[in-house]
Amino acid sequence: MGSRKYNQFFTWLKNLFSGTPDVICEITQAKQLIIAIDRGGVPLNPAKVNQIARNLGLEVSRKAPVEETIERIRKALARAK
């Protein structure tokens, strides 16, 4: 009988400390990527870069070089301003 209360307590505790991730719009995500790259960062995950580009409405091939995709994202952001 006590195990149910025990499980409910730990479920409550887990929910208390696990925050929900903030939802970031596509343009903000793309801007953050470009800012990080301009500061000297290197995108380690090409799939993430492709996903950001697709969220902006760009068609991206899986075989496209990351540098090309980043340039297309830059152009899309320039058009969005």
C-alpha positions in Angstrom: 0.0 0.0 0.0 2.8 2.4 0.8 4.6 1.8 -2.5 1.9 3.7 -4.4 2.5 6.9 -2.3 6.2 6.3 -2.7 5.9 6.2 -6.5 3.6 9.2 -6.6 6.1 11.2 -4.5 9.0 10.5 -6.8 6.9 11.2 -9.8 5.9 14.5 -8.3 9.6 15.3 -7.4 10.8 14.4 -10.9 8.2 16.6 -12.5 9.1 19.4 -10.2 12.8 19.5 -11.2 12.5 18.5 -14.9 11.6 21.7 -16.7 9.9 21.8 -20.0 12.2 22.8 -22.8 11.5 26.3 -24.3 10.1 26.3 -27.8 12.3 28.5 -30.1 10.9 29.7 -33.4 12.7 28.8 -36.6 14.2 32.2 -37.3 15.6 32.5 -33.8 17.1 29.1 -34.1 18.7 30.0 -37.4 20.0 33.3 -36.0 21.6 31.5 -33.0 23.3 29.1 -35.4 24.8 31.9 -37.5 25.9 33.8 -34.4 27.6 30.8 -33.1 29.4 30.1 -36.4 30.4 33.8 -36.7 32.0 33.5 -33.2 34.2 30.7 -34.4 32.0 27.7 -33.7 31.9 24.7 -36.0 28.6 22.9 -36.4 29.2 19.3 -35.4 25.9 17.9 -36.4 25.1 18.5 -40.1 21.6 16.9 -39.6 20.8 19.7 -37.1 21.9 22.4 -39.6 19.8 20.7 -42.3 16.8 20.6 -40.0 17.1 24.3 -39.2 17.2 25.0 -43.0 14.2 22.8 -43.6 12.3 24.6 -40.8 13.0 27.9 -42.7 11.4 26.4 -45.8 14.6 25.5 -47.7 14.9 22.2 -49.6 18.2 20.6 -48.5 19.8 17.5 -49.8 21.3 15.1 -47.3 24.4 15.2 -49.5 24.7 19.0 -49.6 27.9 20.4 -47.9 27.2 22.0 -44.5 28.9 25.2 -45.7 26.5 25.5 -48.6 23.5 25.0 -46.3 24.8 27.6 -43.9 25.1 30.2 -46.8 21.6 29.4 -47.8 20.4 30.0 -44.2 22.3 33.3 -44.2 20.5 34.4 -47.4 17.1 33.2 -46.0 17.7 35.3 -42.9 18.6 38.3 -45.0 15.4 38.0 -46.9 13.4 37.7 -43.7 14.6 41.0 -42.3 
